[in-house]
């Protein structure tokens, strides 16, 4: 019950926050966190995956592709360019040291007819289906210049929702377009500031959104009729991401909304115990 109440509170706060976002979003990023160089003001990230990756698709005990089948994936994105406040695309020095790592899970929706194992993935892609991401997946911002690779975590976020309604075909290539919404749960203020140079942590929770992302599924054959899980190779085209900063009044209103939800829960508990 406590977990359900917490989830309801988080979703309610997130929905309220999303509806009161400032129309313009400007964030300053200090790539090395040292404060010795000018922070880069950005409006959007452009993300690209570091390499092709694999989705683990669970066909269930029946070995049949159908709605409700689950999947999981982990993707490492590199920030390769940003849009500055006037909208032009730039590649500032140091920004490419940031990596965004998303660990997602979810389930398949809208399959029009079950497809038995033994069929090629082209049979699956000929069908119409979508995907839904489960809440709770993680998104990590890492300073990849540290330790010569994926470095220290400088911000964390938790997935709220997201997914896609279905595939489209681009030049005969099946392409899944999707989006993800997540809430920041921690931010290192040495790396992230608002447009005035103030710490972003004072705005938590902050909404982080990825849009216009797409993934191309590669051909994979289900050769074993008893197969219940298959790894599908994906070539990801990346997407754009932004951090939405609410107006100060919106932050205060979210605090009031959370307080109200907390008081309502206490009153309900008091009534039950009376």
N, C-alpha and C positions, 0 to 999 in steps of 0.2 A: 504493500500500500504506500509506503514511504517513497519507493522508487517511482511508482505511478504518479504520485503527487509532484515529485521533483521533475519528472519528465513533462507533466502538464504545465508546470510553472515555467520551465525552460522554453517550451514551445510557445506559450502565451507571451512571454517576454520577447522572444525572437520575432514573433509576428508583429508585435507592437513596435519593436525597434525598426523592423524593416519598413513599416509603413510611415515612419517619421524620419527617414534618412535625409540628410542634406542632399540637395540636388547636385552639388559639385563636390568632388572628392579629391583632395590634394594631400599627399603623404610625403614626408621627407625620409629618405633612407641614407644612413651613414654606413657604407659597405663594410668597413672594418671595425666600426664601433668605437674608434679611438677618439673621435671628436676633433681630430687634427686637420681633417679636410672638410670642405663644404659638403653639406648633405645634398643629395639629389632630390629635387621635387618631382614627383611623378603623379600621374593620374591613373594609368593602367600598366600592369605588367603584361609582357608577351612571354608565354611559356612554351618551351619545347621539350619533349621527353629526351632523356639521355640515350635511350636505345629502345628497340622494340621490346615488348614485354609479353607476359603470358597471363591470360585469365583462366583460373581454375573453375570450369563449369561442372557443377554437380548435377548429373541427370537423375539422381535418386536411385532407389533400389530397383525400379522397373527398367532403368536404362533407356528411358524415353524422354526426348526433349519436349517439355510442356510448360505451361504457365506454373509458376511456383518454384521451378528449379532455381537453385541458388548459385552464386558465383562469388569469387573474391579476387582481388588484384592489388598490387602495390606498384606505384609509378613514381619515378624520380624525374622531376621537371627542373630545367635550368631557366633562369630568367635571362633572356638574351637581348631584350630591348625594353624600353619604357616609352610612354607618351608623356610629354611634359605638359604643364598647365595650359599651353596654347594649342595643344593637340598634335604637335609634330613628333615623329618617332625619332628617338636618339638611342645610342648605345654608349652610355657613360662608362668610363673606366671603373672597374670594381663591382658594378652591378651584377655582372655575370658570375660573381663569386657566390651568389645566393642560389640555393636549391630548395625547391618545394617538394616534399615527399607526401604523397597521398596514399593511405591504406584504406581501401573501400571494399564493401561487401554489399550484396543486394540480391534481388530475385527477378526472374523473367516474368513479363506480363504480356497478355494479349496474343498468345499463340493460338492460331485459328484451328490447328489440328495437330495431334500428337505425332511426332516423327520418331520412328524406332531407331535404335542403335544399328550400325551397319551402313547407314546412309552417310554421304559426304556432307560436309558443312554447307556446301552450296545448296543442298536441299533445305537446310534450316534457314539459310538466308533468303530463299525464295518465299518463305513465309513472312507474315507481318507480325512483328512483335516489338516490345519495348523493354526497358529495364527500369528498375527503381532501386536507388541506393538506400541502404539501411541507415537510420540515425546512429550516431556514435562512432563512426569511422574517424580516423585521425588525419590531420594535416599538419605537417611540421615544416617550419621555415628554418633552414640551416645555413650557416655561414660556411660555405664549402671551401673557403681559402684556408680554414684552420686545419692543421694536421695533414695538409696536402690532399684532402679529399672531402667527403661529406663530413662536415665539421660539427661544431656545437650548435645546439638548438637555440634559436633566438626568439622564437614565437611558436605557440601551439594553438591549434583550433580543433573543434569537434564538429563533425558533419551533422547538419540538421536534416537535410533532405536533398533531393535531386534525382536526375535520371533522364530518360528520353522516351518519347512516344513511339519511336520506331526508326527503321532504317530508310535511308534514301540512297539512290544510286548515282554516283558521280563518275562519268566516263566508264560505266559498267563495273565500277568498284563499289561494293556495299559499304556505306559509310554511316556510322551511328553518331548523331550529334546530340550532345548532352550538356547539362549544367549542374553545378553543385553549389549549395549554400552551406557555409560553416560559420561558427561563432568562435572568435578568439577567446581563449581561456587564459593565456599569458602572453606578455610582450616584453622584450628587453628594450627599455627606453634608450639604451646606448645606440641602438640600431634604427629604431622607428620613432618618428615624431610627427606631429600634425604640421599644417602649413605655417604656423606661427612659431614652430620649434618647441611646442609644449609636449610633454610625455603622452604617448598614446594610451598608456596604461590607465590614465585617469578617465578614459572613455569606456573601459570594459563594461559590458560585453560589446564587442565590435563585430559587425557582419563582414565576412569575407566571401566573395562570390566569384565563381569561375563560370564564364559563358563562352559560347561559340567554340567549345572544344569538340573534337571529332576523333573517331577511331575507325580504322579500316581493318576488318577481320580477314585473316589470311586463310587459305584453303587447308583444312585438316580433315582427315578421314577417320571415321569411327570404325575401325577394322574388327574390333572384338564385339560380337553381339551381346556379351554380358557386361560390357563396359558401363560403369556408373559414373565415371568422372573423366573429363577430357581437358587437356590444356590447349586453349585456342590462342594462337599467336596473333598479336595485335600490333599494327603500325599506327602510332598516335600522331595526329597532326598538330597537337598542342591547342592553345586557346588563349584567351585574355582573362586576366584576373584583376580584381580591384578590392580595396578596403574602403568600406563605406563609413564615414565618420558622421555621427548624428550631431544636430545642433545642440548646444549646451542645455537648452530647455527640454529637449527630447530625452537627454540623459537623466535629468531630474524626474521627468514623467515616468520613465521606465522604473526608476527607484521607487516611486510612489506605487506603481502598478505591482511590483514585486512585494512591497510591504502589504498592500491590500490582499494579495493572494495568501501571504503568510498569515495575516490576521483571520482571514476567512477559514483557513484550515484549522486554526486554534479554536475558533468559535464552534466549528463543526465537531471537533474532538471533544470540546467541553459539553456540548449538547448530548453526545453519545454516552459520556460518562455520567451524566446527571440522572 
